[in-house]
Structure formats: C-alpha cells, structure tokens
Amino acid sequence: MKVVLFVTILWYSGLFFQTFFLHRYAAHQVFTMSKLSERVCFVLTWLCQGSNYLSAYGYGVMHRMHHAYADTEKDPHSPKYDKNLLAMMWRTKNTYQDINKKRVEVDAKFTKNVPQWERFDAFASSRISRLTWAALYTTFFAVFATAWWQWLLLPIAFLMAPIHGVIINWFAHIYGYVNFKVSDTSKNLLPFDFLMMGEGYHNNHHKHGGRANFGVRWHEIDITYCIMVVLEKVGVIKIKRA
C-alpha cells in the first residue's frame, strides 16, 4: 500500500501549499512572512506539487479575478458559463497561462503585491521540470505498485492541482450547504472539511474573503488555519486579524 500512502502524501502536501501559500498568501494576503520564508514556500510548493506546480503570481491574480467576477462571464472558472467540467478546466488552464506569461493585460488591482519569482517560476513550470516529476512518479509506481488498480492513481498524481481546483471551482458551486447569502453560487462542501483542508468552506470564504480562518460554525474546523496558528506561534508568519 506504499502507492496509496504516496498519493495521499502528494494530495495533502500539494493541497496545503495551494491553500496556504497560493491562496491565502498570494491571492488574499491574510498573513505576512519574511522574504526568505516566501522563497522557501516557492520551493516547497514546487517539491510538493511537482508536475502540477502552480505559480503564485498566476494563481493569485486569477483567483482575485474569480472573486471580483464570480459566476459572471468574466469569471475564469464558473459552472454557470462552462458547459461541462472539462470545458471549465480547459478555460481555467488557458486563463492561468495567459496571466502567468503576461500575454494579457490585467487590471493593476489584481496584481498588487502578488508575490513573484519569475526565474524560479520559469524553471518550475518548464516542460523539463514537469516531465521529470512525471518520470519520478511513474518510477515509484513501477517499483512499489502491487496491484493493477493502483496504477489508476497515477493520473491523479499527474493532475493533482487541477483536480483540487475542480473540486472547489466546480463542485463547490453546485453541491453543499450555505451559511451566507452571497451574489454567487458558492457553497460549503463538507461540515468538517477533511478532504480539502478548509478550502471546502467555499461559501464562508466568498462571504469573508479576507479572513484567515475559512471555518465559521463550531464544526467547521479549518485544518490549514490550525497549522497557520502553529506557524505564527513559532514566528514563521503573522496572521492579519480581520
């Protein structure tokens, strides 16, 4: 079962840096940290996301646009304006790449203070980097897979970050429950979000975009926020209290 453990580690480690660094720091800046810590997070995001690496700049800008234009034609990803899940994924990919490679002009309000490390992003996003990670994943499966069905997990390893995005940007706008009336279709997926480490409290987040803790009700435990509290206590970050 080493393969299952490996994919589980990839799932949660990649997800943590997506929600902690790309989402809460790059897009919303709900906490501060030193420039050195920021650079360490760039590298750790690459190590944990591997072939799925997402740039803090591309992600941060696109996510700010999502909040500004949620469920409108300008939303980079919305079930209301994409005919199916795959169509949304493809449009999201194209929008992200256009922003990250600066092929489109973006309003300054979406780019303000978004962290950038262009030379590292160019390396981490390169075809060589992604193919190397894919080869390493495949080699691990070849060595440790003990049953045919475990190979079905390999595409998940290749596409972990897009899958994380689909769960929130598609399913959390269709299924779940609502705590707050907002101008979009955002919903909370799970009463206790063990799957997405707090990202699943999407309705709460759309109501309080600048809040570090995505949980609101007593049972809505935000695992990422709990880790952030520990990181603050040891002096790595400083959480902004709304």
Backbone as numpy.savetxt, mean C-alpha at the origin, in Angstrom:
# Nx Ny Nz CAx CAy CAz Cx Cy Cz
5.72 -26.88 4.70 4.90 -25.66 4.70 5.75 -24.38 4.70
7.02 -24.54 4.34 7.91 -23.38 4.30 7.45 -22.37 3.26
6.86 -22.86 2.18 6.37 -21.97 1.13 5.23 -21.10 1.65
4.31 -21.71 2.38 3.18 -20.95 2.95 3.69 -19.89 3.91
4.64 -20.27 4.76 5.22 -19.32 5.70 5.92 -18.18 4.96
6.64 -18.52 3.90 7.35 -17.52 3.10 6.38 -16.51 2.50
5.30 -16.99 1.91 4.32 -16.10 1.28 3.62 -15.25 2.35
3.36 -15.83 3.51 2.75 -15.08 4.61 3.66 -13.95 5.07
4.95 -14.23 5.18 5.91 -13.19 5.55 5.96 -12.10 4.49
5.97 -12.49 3.21 5.94 -11.51 2.13 4.68 -10.65 2.21
3.56 -11.29 2.48 2.28 -10.58 2.55 2.32 -9.48 3.59
2.68 -9.84 4.82 2.58 -8.88 5.92 3.74 -7.89 5.96
4.93 -8.30 5.56 6.05 -7.36 5.55 5.87 -6.31 4.45
5.48 -6.77 3.25 5.22 -5.83 2.17 4.06 -4.92 2.48
3.01 -5.48 3.08 1.84 -4.70 3.45 2.18 -3.66 4.50
3.02 -4.03 5.47 3.38 -3.07 6.51 4.03 -1.84 5.92
5.00 -2.02 5.02 5.67 -0.85 4.47 4.80 -0.10 3.49
3.83 -0.78 2.91 2.86 -0.08 2.07 2.00 0.86 2.92
1.48 0.36 4.03 0.59 1.19 4.84 1.35 2.16 5.73
2.49 1.73 6.26 3.28 2.57 7.17 4.04 3.66 6.41
4.80 3.27 5.41 5.68 4.21 4.72 5.02 4.90 3.54
4.45 4.12 2.62 3.88 4.70 1.41 2.58 5.46 1.70
1.73 4.87 2.51 0.40 5.44 2.72 0.41 6.50 3.83
0.76 6.08 5.04 0.62 7.00 6.17 1.71 8.08 6.20
2.89 7.74 5.69 3.98 8.73 5.69 4.02 9.52 4.39
4.20 8.84 3.26 4.37 9.55 1.99 3.11 10.30 1.57
1.96 9.64 1.65 0.73 10.27 1.17 0.12 11.23 2.19
0.03 10.80 3.45 -0.69 11.60 4.44 0.18 12.27 5.49
1.42 11.83 5.62 2.35 12.46 6.55 1.76 12.61 7.95
1.25 11.49 8.46 0.66 11.49 9.79 1.71 11.33 10.88
2.97 11.16 10.46 4.07 11.15 11.42 5.32 11.69 10.73
6.30 12.04 11.53 7.58 12.52 10.99 8.68 11.56 11.42
9.78 11.59 10.66 10.96 10.82 11.02 12.17 11.47 10.36
13.35 11.07 10.78 14.57 11.66 10.25 14.78 11.25 8.80
15.65 12.00 8.12 15.96 11.68 6.73 16.62 10.31 6.63
17.44 9.98 7.62 18.08 8.66 7.62 17.03 7.56 7.73
16.08 7.71 8.64 15.02 6.72 8.81 14.19 6.60 7.54
13.97 7.73 6.87 13.22 7.72 5.62 13.95 6.89 4.57
15.26 7.08 4.45 16.03 6.32 3.48 16.04 4.83 3.82
16.12 4.52 5.11 16.05 3.12 5.55 14.71 2.51 5.13
13.64 3.28 5.24 12.32 2.78 4.85 12.23 2.54 3.35
12.88 3.38 2.54 12.94 3.13 1.10 13.53 1.75 0.83
14.67 1.48 1.48 15.37 0.22 1.25 14.55 -0.96 1.77
13.98 -0.82 2.96 13.18 -1.91 3.53 11.92 -2.17 2.70
11.35 -1.12 2.13 10.20 -1.31 1.24 10.59 -2.15 0.04
11.77 -1.86 -0.51 12.27 -2.65 -1.65 12.52 -4.10 -1.24
13.13 -4.31 -0.08 13.43 -5.67 0.37 12.15 -6.46 0.64
11.14 -5.80 1.17 9.91 -6.51 1.54 8.92 -6.63 0.38
8.88 -5.64 -0.50 7.97 -5.72 -1.64 8.61 -6.42 -2.84
9.93 -6.39 -2.92 10.63 -7.13 -3.97 10.18 -6.78 -5.37
9.66 -7.77 -6.07 9.23 -7.58 -7.46 8.03 -6.65 -7.56
7.40 -6.35 -6.41 6.21 -5.48 -6.38 6.53 -4.06 -5.97
7.80 -3.70 -5.88 8.20 -2.42 -5.30 7.40 -1.26 -5.85
6.91 -0.41 -4.92 6.19 0.80 -5.28 6.95 2.02 -4.78
7.08 3.03 -5.63 7.75 4.27 -5.26 6.90 5.08 -4.30
7.54 5.65 -3.29 6.82 6.51 -2.34 6.22 7.71 -3.06
6.94 8.22 -4.05 6.44 9.39 -4.78 5.22 9.01 -5.63
5.36 7.99 -6.44 4.25 7.59 -7.30 3.01 7.21 -6.51
3.23 6.42 -5.45 2.11 5.99 -4.62 1.50 7.18 -3.89
2.36 8.00 -3.27 1.87 9.11 -2.46 1.04 10.09 -3.26
1.51 10.46 -4.44 0.78 11.41 -5.28 -0.54 10.79 -5.75
-0.48 9.56 -6.23 -1.69 8.91 -6.72 -2.73 8.77 -5.62
-2.28 8.44 -4.40 -3.24 8.26 -3.31 -3.89 9.58 -2.92
-3.13 10.66 -2.96 -3.73 11.96 -2.67 -4.79 12.30 -3.71
-4.54 11.94 -4.94 -5.53 12.16 -6.00 -6.78 11.32 -5.76
-6.58 10.09 -5.25 -7.72 9.23 -4.94 -8.62 9.89 -3.90
-8.04 10.47 -2.87 -8.85 11.12 -1.84 -9.55 12.37 -2.40
-8.85 13.12 -3.22 -9.42 14.35 -3.76 -10.57 14.08 -4.73
-10.45 12.97 -5.48 -11.42 12.69 -6.55 -12.16 11.37 -6.34
-12.27 10.92 -5.11 -12.83 9.59 -4.83 -14.16 9.35 -5.53
-14.20 8.24 -6.28 -15.41 7.80 -6.98 -15.93 8.80 -8.01
-15.01 9.56 -8.59 -15.35 10.41 -9.73 -14.52 9.92 -10.92
-14.72 10.52 -12.07 -13.99 10.11 -13.27 -12.48 10.38 -13.14
-12.10 11.29 -12.24 -10.68 11.60 -12.05 -10.00 10.69 -11.03
-10.77 9.83 -10.37 -10.20 8.91 -9.40 -9.30 7.90 -10.13
-8.05 7.74 -9.67 -7.16 6.77 -10.33 -7.66 5.33 -10.27
-8.54 5.03 -9.31 -9.08 3.68 -9.20 -10.43 3.72 -8.49
-11.47 3.36 -9.22 -12.81 3.37 -8.64 -13.68 2.32 -9.31
-14.35 1.47 -8.51 -15.28 0.49 -9.08 -16.42 1.14 -9.87
-16.70 2.41 -9.57 -17.79 3.10 -10.26 -17.44 3.42 -11.71
-16.16 3.58 -11.99 -15.76 4.01 -13.33 -14.85 3.01 -14.05
-14.74 1.81 -13.51 -14.03 0.73 -14.19 -14.99 -0.45 -14.30
-15.07 -1.02 -15.48 -16.10 -2.04 -15.71 -15.84 -3.35 -14.98
-14.57 -3.61 -14.63 -14.27 -4.81 -13.86 -12.95 -4.61 -13.11
-12.63 -5.57 -12.28 -11.45 -5.50 -11.43 -10.17 -5.36 -12.23
-10.02 -6.13 -13.29 -8.81 -6.09 -14.09 -8.64 -4.74 -14.80
-9.75 -4.17 -15.24 -9.70 -2.86 -15.89 -9.21 -1.79 -14.90
-9.67 -1.89 -13.66 -9.22 -0.94 -12.64 -7.74 -1.11 -12.36
-7.28 -2.37 -12.24 -5.86 -2.63 -11.99 -5.00 -2.05 -13.11
-5.43 -2.21 -14.35 -4.65 -1.73 -15.49 -4.58 -0.21 -15.50
-5.72 0.43 -15.23 -5.74 1.90 -15.21 -4.90 2.43 -14.06
-4.97 1.76 -12.92 -4.16 2.17 -11.78 -2.67 2.08 -12.10
-2.28 0.98 -12.74 -0.87 0.79 -13.12 -0.40 1.90 -14.05
-1.20 2.21 -15.04 -0.82 3.25 -16.00 -0.74 4.62 -15.35
-1.70 4.91 -14.47 -1.70 6.20 -13.78 -0.48 6.31 -12.88
-0.19 5.25 -12.14 0.98 5.24 -11.25 2.27 5.47 -12.04
2.43 4.78 -13.15 3.65 4.92 -13.94 3.77 6.31 -14.56
2.65 6.87 -15.01 2.68 8.23 -15.57 3.11 9.24 -14.52
2.60 9.07 -13.30 2.96 9.99 -12.22 4.41 9.78 -11.81
4.79 8.54 -11.61 6.12 8.24 -11.09 7.22 8.64 -12.08
6.95 8.48 -13.37 7.93 8.85 -14.39 7.75 10.29 -14.86
6.79 10.99 -14.22 6.55 12.41 -14.48 6.23 12.67 -15.95
5.40 11.78 -16.48 4.96 11.94 -17.87 3.71 12.81 -17.96
3.10 13.10 -16.80 1.91 13.94 -16.76 2.14 15.07 -15.76
1.49 16.18 -16.01 1.59 17.32 -15.09 0.62 17.10 -13.94
1.11 17.28 -12.71 0.31 17.05 -11.51 0.24 18.34 -10.71
-0.94 18.65 -10.21 -1.12 19.84 -9.37 -0.17 19.79 -8.19
0.43 20.92 -7.87 1.43 21.00 -6.81 0.90 20.55 -5.46
-0.40 20.66 -5.24 -0.96 20.26 -3.94 -0.84 18.75 -3.71
-0.70 18.00 -4.79 -0.57 16.54 -4.66 0.88 16.10 -4.47
1.82 16.96 -4.81 3.24 16.59 -4.73 3.95 17.20 -3.54
3.33 18.11 -2.84 3.99 18.84 -1.75 4.53 17.90 -0.67
5.84 17.96 -0.46 6.53 17.21 0.60 6.47 15.69 0.44
6.02 15.19 -0.70 6.05 13.73 -0.90 7.52 13.30 -1.03
7.97 12.34 -0.25 9.38 11.94 -0.28 9.78 11.36 -1.63
11.00 11.72 -2.04 11.54 11.21 -3.30 12.99 10.79 -3.11
13.34 9.70 -3.76 14.74 9.27 -3.86 14.85 8.68 -5.26
15.00 9.56 -6.23 14.84 9.19 -7.63 15.83 8.12 -8.08
17.07 8.23 -7.68 18.08 7.25 -8.13 17.78 5.86 -7.56
17.36 5.81 -6.30 17.03 4.51 -5.72 15.77 3.95 -6.36
14.76 4.80 -6.56 13.52 4.36 -7.19 13.78 3.79 -8.58
14.68 4.45 -9.32 14.99 3.97 -10.67 15.59 2.58 -10.62
16.45 2.33 -9.64 17.03 0.99 -9.48 15.98 -0.01 -9.01
15.25 0.34 -7.93 14.30 -0.60 -7.33 13.14 -0.92 -8.25
12.81 0.01 -9.15 11.69 -0.19 -10.08 12.14 -0.78 -11.41
13.44 -0.97 -11.57 13.97 -1.41 -12.85 13.55 -2.85 -13.18
13.59 -3.17 -14.45 13.25 -4.52 -14.89 14.22 -5.55 -14.31
15.49 -5.15 -14.22 16.50 -6.06 -13.66 16.17 -6.41 -12.21
15.82 -5.39 -11.43 15.47 -5.64 -10.03 14.25 -6.55 -9.92
13.21 -6.25 -10.67 11.97 -7.03 -10.57 12.19 -8.47 -11.03
12.93 -8.66 -12.10 13.18 -10.02 -12.60 14.09 -10.80 -11.65
15.02 -10.11 -11.02 15.89 -10.78 -10.05 15.08 -11.28 -8.87
14.21 -10.43 -8.35 13.34 -10.86 -7.25 12.45 -12.03 -7.69
11.90 -11.95 -8.89 11.04 -13.03 -9.38 11.82 -14.34 -9.48
13.07 -14.26 -9.91 13.91 -15.46 -10.00 14.20 -16.02 -8.61
14.44 -15.15 -7.65 14.68 -15.60 -6.28 13.45 -16.28 -5.69
12.27 -15.70 -5.93 11.03 -16.32 -5.45 10.85 -17.71 -6.07
11.06 -17.79 -7.38 10.89 -19.06 -8.09 11.86 -20.11 -7.57
13.09 -19.70 -7.32 14.10 -20.63 -6.79 13.69 -21.15 -5.42
13.17 -20.25 -4.59 12.71 -20.67 -3.26 11.61 -21.73 -3.38
10.67 -21.49 -4.28 9.58 -22.45 -4.48 10.13 -23.78 -4.99
11.08 -23.71 -5.91 11.65 -24.93 -6.48 12.34 -25.77 -5.42
12.95 -25.12 -4.45 13.69 -25.82 -3.40 12.76 -26.33 -2.31
11.76 -25.55 -1.94 10.98 -25.87 -0.73 9.54 -26.30 -0.98
9.01 -26.16 -2.18 7.63 -26.59 -2.42 7.53 -28.10 -2.28
6.54 -28.57 -1.55 6.35 -30.00 -1.31 5.06 -30.54 -1.90
4.25 -29.67 -2.50 2.99 -30.11 -3.12 2.68 -29.19 -4.30
1.98 -29.71 -5.27 1.70 -28.96 -6.49 0.93 -27.67 -6.20
0.00 -27.75 -5.23 -0.85 -26.59 -4.97 -0.07 -25.41 -4.42
1.10 -25.65 -3.84 1.89 -24.54 -3.31 2.39 -23.63 -4.42
2.54 -24.17 -5.63 2.95 -23.36 -6.76 1.89 -22.33 -7.15
0.66 -22.55 -6.73 -0.40 -21.57 -7.00 -0.17 -20.27 -6.23
0.68 -20.33 -5.21 0.98 -19.14 -4.43 2.04 -18.27 -5.08
2.76 -18.79 -6.07 3.84 -18.04 -6.70 3.34 -16.76 -7.39
2.25 -16.81 -8.15 1.76 -15.55 -8.75 1.38 -14.51 -7.69
0.93 -14.98 -6.53 0.61 -14.03 -5.45 1.88 -13.33 -4.98
2.98 -14.09 -4.88 4.26 -13.49 -4.50 4.70 -12.46 -5.54
4.50 -12.77 -6.81 4.89 -11.83 -7.88 4.07 -10.55 -7.84
2.79 -10.65 -7.46 1.85 -9.54 -7.61 1.27 -9.08 -6.27
2.03 -9.20 -5.20 1.53 -8.93 -3.86 0.98 -7.50 -3.71
1.76 -6.50 -4.12 1.32 -5.11 -3.95 0.05 -4.79 -4.75
-0.04 -5.20 -6.03 -1.31 -4.98 -6.74 -2.49 -5.67 -6.08
-2.27 -6.85 -5.51 -3.36 -7.56 -4.82 -3.80 -6.77 -3.58
-2.83 -6.27 -2.83 -3.17 -5.41 -1.68 -4.02 -4.24 -2.13
-3.62 -3.62 -3.26 -4.36 -2.48 -3.76 -5.78 -2.82 -4.17
-5.93 -3.97 -4.82 -7.26 -4.39 -5.27 -8.20 -4.64 -4.10
-7.68 -5.26 -3.05 -8.53 -5.56 -1.89 -9.16 -4.28 -1.34
-8.36 -3.22 -1.25 -8.89 -1.97 -0.71 -9.62 -1.16 -1.77
-9.01 -0.95 -2.92 -9.56 -0.02 -3.90 -10.76 -0.56 -4.66
-10.92 -1.89 -4.67 -12.10 -2.48 -5.30 -13.08 -2.99 -4.24
-12.65 -3.96 -3.48 -13.57 -4.62 -2.56 -14.02 -3.72 -1.41
-13.13 -2.84 -0.92 -13.51 -1.96 0.19 -14.34 -0.77 -0.28
-14.66 -0.74 -1.55 -15.62 0.24 -2.06 -16.93 -0.44 -2.48
-16.99 -1.76 -2.25 -18.20 -2.51 -2.62 -18.79 -3.24 -1.41
-17.93 -3.87 -0.62 -18.38 -4.71 0.50 -17.94 -4.12 1.83
-18.70 -4.46 2.88 -18.32 -4.06 4.22 -19.38 -3.20 4.89
-18.98 -2.55 5.96 -19.91 -1.73 6.74 -19.39 -0.30 6.82
-20.28 0.60 7.21 -19.97 2.04 7.20 -20.15 2.61 8.59
-19.16 3.33 9.07 -19.28 4.08 10.32 -19.66 5.53 10.08
-19.23 6.07 8.93 -19.43 7.49 8.64 -20.03 7.67 7.25
-20.91 8.65 7.15 -21.46 9.03 5.86 -20.45 9.94 5.18
-19.93 9.51 4.04 -18.96 10.29 3.28 -19.46 10.42 1.85
-18.75 11.18 1.04 -19.21 11.47 -0.32 -18.77 10.41 -1.33
-18.28 9.27 -0.83 -17.84 8.20 -1.72 -18.36 6.86 -1.19
-17.93 5.77 -1.82 -18.45 4.45 -1.47 -17.54 3.66 -0.54
-16.57 4.31 0.10 -15.62 3.60 0.96 -16.32 2.89 2.11
-15.84 1.68 2.42 -16.41 0.85 3.48 -15.30 0.22 4.30
-15.66 -0.24 5.49 -14.74 -1.00 6.33 -14.96 -2.48 6.04
-13.90 -3.19 5.70 -14.03 -4.59 5.29 -14.29 -5.53 6.45
-13.52 -5.40 7.53 -13.59 -6.35 8.64 -13.70 -5.63 9.98
-14.47 -6.19 10.92 -14.55 -5.58 12.26 -13.19 -5.57 12.97
-12.40 -6.62 12.76 -11.01 -6.64 13.21 -10.15 -6.95 12.00
-9.36 -5.98 11.56 -8.67 -6.10 10.29 -7.32 -6.80 10.45
-7.37 -8.12 10.60 -6.16 -8.92 10.69 -5.52 -9.13 9.32
-6.30 -8.96 8.25 -5.83 -9.25 6.91 -4.98 -8.12 6.32
-5.41 -6.86 6.55 -4.78 -5.72 5.89 -4.13 -4.74 6.87
-3.95 -5.15 8.11 -3.22 -4.39 9.12 -3.74 -2.96 9.30
-5.06 -2.80 9.23 -5.68 -1.49 9.43 -6.15 -0.83 8.15
-5.58 -1.21 7.01 -5.99 -0.62 5.74 -7.46 -0.89 5.43
-7.98 -1.98 5.97 -9.36 -2.36 5.70 -10.39 -1.44 6.35
-9.97 -0.56 7.26 -10.90 0.41 7.85 -10.97 1.62 6.91
-11.41 1.35 5.71 -11.30 2.32 4.62 -12.30 3.47 4.77
-13.49 3.17 5.24 -14.48 4.22 5.46 -14.01 5.18 6.56
-13.46 4.62 7.63 -12.91 5.46 8.70 -11.82 6.39 8.14
-10.98 5.82 7.30 -9.85 6.58 6.76 -10.32 7.68 5.82
-11.35 7.42 5.04 -11.85 8.46 4.14 -12.53 9.58 4.91
-13.04 9.28 6.08 -13.62 10.33 6.93 -12.54 11.13 7.62
-11.51 10.46 8.10 -10.43 11.12 8.85 -9.09 10.81 8.17
-8.85 11.43 7.03 -7.67 11.14 6.24 -6.35 11.46 6.92
-6.36 12.41 7.84 -5.12 12.81 8.50 -4.90 12.13 9.83
-5.69 11.13 10.15 -5.60 10.44 11.44 -4.67 9.24 11.32
-3.73 9.13 12.24 -2.75 8.04 12.20 -3.40 6.69 12.49
-4.36 6.66 13.40 -5.05 5.43 13.79 -6.29 5.27 12.93
-6.32 4.25 12.08 -7.47 4.05 11.19 -8.66 3.43 11.92
-8.45 2.83 13.07 -9.54 2.25 13.83 -10.29 3.33 14.61
-11.60 3.14 14.76 -12.43 4.11 15.48 -13.21 3.43 16.61
-13.89 2.34 16.29 -14.68 1.64 17.30 -13.78 0.71 18.11
-14.28 0.24 19.26 -13.44 -0.51 20.20 -12.82 -1.76 19.60
-13.54 -2.38 18.67 -13.04 -3.63 18.08 -12.17 -3.39 16.86
-12.09 -2.16 16.40 -11.31 -1.85 15.20 -9.85 -1.58 15.58
-9.14 -2.64 15.84 -7.74 -2.52 16.26 -6.87 -2.38 15.02
-6.16 -1.26 14.95 -5.28 -0.97 13.82 -3.88 -1.48 14.18
-3.53 -2.64 13.62 -2.26 -3.28 13.96 -1.07 -2.39 13.60
-1.15 -1.73 12.45 -0.04 -0.86 12.04 0.13 0.29 13.01
-0.98 0.86 13.47 -0.89 1.96 14.42 -0.26 1.50 15.73
-0.59 0.29 16.15 0.02 -0.26 17.38 1.54 -0.33 17.23
2.01 -0.75 16.05 3.45 -0.80 15.79 4.03 0.61 15.77
3.28 1.55 15.21 3.73 2.93 15.17 3.92 3.51 16.57
3.04 3.16 17.48 3.16 3.64 18.86 4.47 3.15 19.48
4.81 1.89 19.20 6.07 1.34 19.69 7.25 2.07 19.07
7.18 2.31 17.75 8.26 3.01 17.07 8.43 4.43 17.60
7.33 5.05 17.98 7.42 6.39 18.57 8.08 6.33 19.95
7.75 5.32 20.73 8.31 5.20 22.08 9.83 5.00 22.04
10.33 4.35 21.00 11.77 4.13 20.90 12.47 5.23 20.08
11.71 6.25 19.68 12.29 7.42 19.07 12.50 7.38 17.57
11.89 6.40 16.87 12.09 6.31 15.42 11.19 7.28 14.68
9.95 7.48 15.15 9.00 8.39 14.51 8.34 9.28 15.56
7.66 10.31 15.07 6.86 11.17 15.93 5.48 11.30 15.31
4.47 10.74 15.96 3.11 10.75 15.42 2.48 12.13 15.62
1.82 12.60 14.57 1.07 13.85 14.66 -0.31 13.55 15.23
-0.67 14.19 16.29 -1.99 14.00 16.89 -2.98 14.99 16.29
-4.03 14.46 15.65 -5.02 15.32 15.01 -5.92 15.96 16.06
